[in-house]
Every structure is written in C-alpha cells, then in structure tokens.
Amino acid sequence: QQSNTLIDSVYTSWWYSIGSLRNHGGRDTIPGPRPVIVKKAELYVEYTDTSPIWKKVYSLDTAGGLFTNIDEAKKKNIYDEDADLFSVLYNLKSMRNEDGVFHFKLCYPGLTQHSFPCNEWIQSSNPVLEPKITGYVGIKETWKFQGLGLSLQQSNTLIDSVYTSWWYSIGSLRNHGGRDTIPGPRPVIVKKTELYVKYTPK
C-alpha cells in the first residue's frame, strides 16, 4: 500500500508501518504492531563492517623511554595504543590484507614541516620475521624507501630498513644522535614514531 507507507508487514494491511505517509487511528498516530497504534517507530540493523581500517600496531615516544628488549618491542601496553611505548607487532601476521600482503604507513608526528610526514607502501614479507624485504611497492612516499625488515642489528632495534643501517627504526632499544632521539627517515633523528597497517579485521 504505497499510498500509505513504504514498508509494512504485507499480509496484515499496513501494520508495522515504516515510512508512514498517513496517520491511522488518530491525528498523530500510525500503525504499530497489530492492532496497536503508535506515535514513534524505530528500525535498527545489525551488520558487520567489512571495510579495511588503519590499525596502529606500534608507537614510540622517547618521553617514555625505549623498549628494554626485543620481546618487549613486539608486545607492550597492548590495550593502550596511546601509551608512550605501544606494540602489538607480535600479532602482525594476522593483519595481511585481502591480497595477502601488508599495507603499511610509517609516520613521524614530530616532522610537521611535511604535509604528509609518512611513507605508505605494501610489501609481502613480514618485517617481524624476515630480514629480506620482498614485494615492495611504494604508494605515497615522503622519503626514499625500500620497505621494512627484521633488523640485522638486533642490539639496536627490532625492525629497520635493513639496507640503510638502522634508519626507520621500529622497536628501538638504543638512542641515536642524542639522549632522547632515535633513527627516523635517513638521515633524520626523531622522538616519535608510529606504524599503521591497513587490513580488514576478522
């Protein structure tokens, strides 16, 4: 009955009206659950959003110090992503996108002179497990880059760019260039680093 409502229960006249075009039973009432007339009706839908999201997986602010060891660099303050030292890198393996690769964004919030103080890229290798970087494709780069891999300098950091000493450090265990700085994008030293992964949670 499109002259009365958009949606109804079909088999019971226009009860359970959704999108009412006319009143029923009074000047300010509409058909509710048969045979009740109502003044208000609300419709809700429960659904699962399958859109990919940016998930912070790591951040370091040297105001809170450094990670004390490699294990801590993988798993620290896992329920508080605003902590000075935060890492859920231990769970990175579950965050590949639908193409089976990692979609990363590495950012330096303190480098405000850049409109996009980040590098965004994809790679197939897992930098928590593999020193060799494979499947690298740059998307939006502020600095020349080749991706991230398991550091060959585990006394300094968990992850870095591998081919450029320990620049782009993730999981820093030591300072570099000052008492409160660490390696950022070569040759810049920074105080804050954040790493994000874009994927669809399951």
N, C-alpha and C positions, 0 to 999 in steps of 0.2 A: 504494500500500500504506500507507494512513493509520494502520494499526496499528503500522507500523514507523518511518515517517518523514513529515515534512511535504512535503518536496521531494526528488525524485531524478531520474535520467535517463530514467525512464518505461520505456524499451524494453530496459533491461538490469537487470531486477529492481530492487533499491533501491540500486544503486551510486551513487556521488556524492551520498550522503545529506546533506541539510541539514535540521536539526531532528530528529535521531535520537531515537527513543523506546525503542529496544532496542539491545543490543550485538550484534555479529556477529563470529564468528571468534575470540572470546575475551571474558574478563570485562571488559576495559577497551578494547575496540576496536570500531570501526564501519566500515561500507563506505565506502571512498575511491574512487579511480579504479579501475575494474575491471581486474584482480581483487585489488587491494591493500586490505588493511585498515589503518586508521589510528587514531590517538588524538586527533588535532586536525584541525579543519576550519574554514576562514575564508572568508567570502564578502564581496566588495567590489563597489561600484557606482560608476562614474564618471558624474558628472552635472554639469550647468551650473545654478547657482542663478540664477533669473530674478527674484528678489525685488528690489525697489528698495532702494538703500542711501543713507545720508547720506555724501556726499563733501565733505571740506574742500577748498575751492577758493582760500581766501585767509586769511591771518592776519598780523597786525602786532602786535609787542610793541615799544614805544618804547625798551626797554632795548637793542635792536639798531639804533636809529636809525630813519630814514624811507627811503622809496623815493627814488631820485635823479631819476627822470624817469618819464614816462607809460609808456614801453615796459617799464621795469623793474617797474612796478606791475602789468603784465599777465603778466609771466613772470619769476619769481625763485625760485631754490632749488627747482625743480620736483620734485626727488626727495627732498626733506626737508621734510615738512609740519610738523615740529616746530621748524623754524628760526624765528628772531625775525621774519624777513621772508620770507614764502612766498606765491607766487601762481601759479596755473595758469588765470587768468582768460582768457588767450589762447585757451583751448580750451573756453570756456563754451558756445559754440554747439552743441557735441555732447552737451550734458547736459540737453536738454529731456526731460520725462517722456513717458509713453505718450499723454498728451493733447496733446502738442505745446507745453506751457508750461513755465516754470521754477518749481520748488518750492524756495523759499529759506528759510534760517534764519540770521539775523544775530544774533550773540551777543557779549556783553561780559563775559568771565570775571571781571573785577575788581569788578563790581557785585553782590557777594554778598548784599546786603541784599534782593535779589529772588530768589524761589524759582525763577523762570524768567527769567534775565537775557537774554532773546532776544525777537525778533519772528519769527514764522513766517508765510509767505504764499505766494501764487502770483501770477505775472504773465506776460503773453505777450511783452512787449518784452525785448530783450537789453540790459542796462544797460552793457555794454561798447561797444555800437554806437549805441544810441538814447537821446537825451535825453528823449524823450516816453515817459512810463510808461503802458502800456496793459494791460488785462486784470487789473488788481489785485484780488485777493480776500484779505482777511485771514483767517488761520486761528487763530493764538494770538498776541496782541499784548500786550506789557508796556507799550509806548509808542505813542501815537498816530502813525500812519504811513500813507504812501501808496505805498510801494514805492521802488525804486532806479532811477536812470537815469544816463546819461552826463553828467558834471558840466558845467555851464556855466562853471565856474571851474577850468579845466584847469591853471592855475598853482598851485592848491592841492591838487587831488585828481583821481583818475580818475573816481570814481563817488560820487554822493551822493543825497540825497532830492530834489534839483532845486528843489523848491518852498520849501525852508527853508534858504536859503543853502547851506553845505556840511556841515550836520549829517549824521550817519550816514555819515561819510567812509569810503570804501574806496579804497585806493591813495594814502594821504596823502603829500604832498610837503612839507608845512609843519606845524609845531606850531601849536597854538591853545590859549590860556589858560594856558600855562606852557611851560617848556623841554622837558618830556617828556610832554606831553599832546596829544591830538587830539580833534576833534569826534566825540562819540558820539551817543546819542539826545538830541535837543534838550530842555533846554539843558545837558546833562551832558558834561563833558570826561572822557576815559578814556585809559588807557595800553595797553589791549589790545583788539583787535577780531578776530572770526573770522566767516567767511561759509561756509555749507554749502549744497550743492544735493542734493536727493533725486531720484534717477533710477535707471534700470536700465542698467548697463553692457552694452555690446555687444561 
